[in-house]
Amino acid sequence: MRSCRFLAIVFLSLSALGSELTVRVVDPQSAAVFGAQVELFAARSDRAAAVSSTSAQGEAQFRNAPSGNLRVHVLASGFAEQWQSIANDSQVTVKLALAVATETVVVSATRTPAPADEFGASTESLRGSELETMGPVAANDALRFLPGAMVATSGQRGGLGSLFVRGGDSRYNKVIVDGVPVNDPGGTFDFGTLPLFEEDRLEFLRGAQSTLYGSDAMTSVLHTWSRTGNTPVPELRFGGDAGNYGTENGYASLAGANGPFDYNVFGNQFNTSGSGPNDDYSNLLEGANLGAKLNDWASLRLRMRHDNSVTGVQNEWNFNGTNVLTINGKTYTVLPDLDQRARQNNFLNSLQLAINGPSRLQQRVSGFEYTLHRTNIDAIQQNTRQSPFGDEDFQFHNINNYNRAGFDYQADYAERSWALITAGYEFEDENGATGDPLFPSHGIRRNHSVFGQQMLSFKRLTLIAGGRFVHNESFSNKFVPRGSLTLLALKGGQLFSGTRLHFSYATGIKEPSFAESFGNGGGFPTVPNPVLKPEEARAFEAGFEQRFREHYAFTAVYFNNLFRNKIDFNFLGCDPVTFVCSGQYVNINEALAHGAEVEFHARPYSRLSVDASYTYTSTQILKEPFAFDPLLSAGQPLIRRPKHAATTQITYVGHRWGSMLAANFTGPRADSDFFGFGINHAPGYVLVNAGGWYAVTSRVTTYLNVENLLNRYYNEVTGYPALGINFRAGMRFRVGGE
């Protein structure tokens, strides 16, 4: 009898400790969702009993789940927030749903999964299926159809791609690929050579975000993640397409998940001849995403990526439809550069340890390295490239070789369902060489930063306050604060289903480039400037969101940015004996940008989305004493920032077929030929793209992508003609993957 009582007591004690619970998270097609944040709550508690993340198989495991009725809270990037009541079973499946863009869960806005609307973040995201339907060759092809993104590519495939957001420079956008920052030191990034093959999702966050992301995040953050294997049977995907202008594209991937391990190894080769001489472009991408679940609370992930691109550089030669120009009675015929070549070779890798626990704490420890070799060479001087300033073609050889290695730690602690603390530490070691390979300039700097953010989300009010302390060896110490407020003003009813107001104030910084800090050698040397300050942004925004019937949303945001300590080149003069001229970069310029972003998002059906936007941007140069062109002097608008821009995108992704129709309107904008021909603007244009696919069988799919469907002539950058109508048609195949 005593033994029976003893066993009963032991049994009741073990029951009180809880039982094992597995929560499986799947998408609308019942495929496993990797990396979803799963919180477990007792039925009437606002304190999470435990927090975990889903594995490659979509499973989050809880060893000591509370007894009784429970609630599960799931946040997965690209899907709607999900709450579900469950019984204390051993296994539960949560099927996620898609939502309008403003309600979609994103990671970039807070560095943790969170619904975009609750935190007043101006964030756009593209899921892998949407990218597959769109078929972009590089990041600029996808970004130009997103609200608030002003893309300017110098020419055609492989041309230097710039991104202007809310009036900021192209160097004011932080780019993160698989958790690794890939900007040059100083912010430069080429959006025209970043392939998006095998990307699981893309997030584009607007506004000053240096509090969370450090240097370069002055006007936006672009974050991409590669696909994770999730099928027990290995899945081989391969295919290819071809089109006009000698375009050929081939790709393959092998992915799966077996026990604690998951893998995805992929490669892509893209080639095109372009529409004219020296207009070819090729890009080779190789990558891997490998994961291992060490135990119930720890996992390890290794990501690697190698990208090698080569392109011909025509330079500017066709100005608003003509290459024959007359100035001061003299006629000039400008021809493309026939021999200038640009090459980029980069490699990144990252290793991340994710730890769930103890209790409501989540931790991530990461190490990474990024290496970039960029070469631009013109071996032959052409006398066919003349301007009022004289010969515009000359021999040169320029290199930019950088290596960035770093370590970062992030901890997220959910004290309550309405309170979350995020804190972290980052270290970067940057070194590199720039300029003429015979007289390169070398530089090295080590940077440390700590950041913290408190999020409080009450019934109707959400508050965020955060800051980052930066120690940079170029500019010493800097504190970067940010705060935001979001208010659910009206809960609404069946028609008007919610009105939110939001306001934020933030600052942003950008470190100097290596050429600016450490100088350059060669025939026109740049003197180092070790006391340069970071470029800074003061940014605030205010806006509202109105939902209709839960499937439609209208948003409007006013933004105001002041850019200070902008770095410019100061000509120091020439030595009267050696005749060697030199200059130095200094903090001198200021500029102002303000405007509005208006968006409409609709998802009337789970498979159909309609998105439209209009952006008004007014910019003014406040101070620029060293301007070498009247277009760059104080009082003028910043170049290549259109005052008016709009986008429309309709996407359908079904089981058997998918299609996309997208349009971009870019208004006239200030620009210069910089050749002395007196050209001071670029005309507006309309670009229409379309794409679609059809599943012949469950394993064979045909697809077609058409760009510049209306065959319009246009220049995104003055002097650089874009491609006419171009298409790619192909097939992709799938083997295994059950």
Secondary structure, 3 states (H helix, E strand, C coil): CHHHHHHHHHHHHHHHHCEEEEEEEECCCCCECCCCEEEEEECCCCCEEEEEECCCCCEEEEEEECCCCEEEEEECCCCECEEEEECCCCEEEEECCCCCHHHEEECCCCCCCEEHHHHCCEEEEEEHHHHHHHCCCCHHHHHCCCCCCEEEECCCCCCCEEEECCCCCHHHEEEEECCEECCCCCCCCCHHHCCCCCEEEEEEEECCCHHHHCCCCCCEEEEEEECCCCCCCCEEEEEEEEECCCEEEEEEEEEEEECCEEEEEEEEEEEECCCCCCCCEEEEEEEEEEEEECCCCEEEEEEEEEEEEEEECCCCCEECCECEEEECCEEEECCCCCCCEEEEEEEEEEEEEEEECCCCEEEEEEEEEEEEEEEEEECCCCCCCEECCEECCCCEEEEEEEEEEEEEEEEEEEEECCEEEEEEEEEEEEEEEEECCCCCEEEEEEEEEEEEEEEEECCCEEEEEEEEEEEECCCEEEEEEEEEEEEEEECCCCCEEEEEEEEEEEEEEECCCHHHHHCECCCCCEECCCCCCCEEEEEEEEEEEEEECCCEEEEEEEEEEEEEEEEEEEEEEECCCCCCEEEEEEEEEEEEEEEEEEEEEEEEECCEEEEEEEEEEEEEEEECCCCCCHHHCCCCCCCCCCCEEEEEEEEEECCCEEEEEEEEEECCEECCCCCCCCCCEECCEEEEEEEEEEECCCCEEEEEEEECCCCCCCEEECEEECCCCEEEEEEEEEEECC
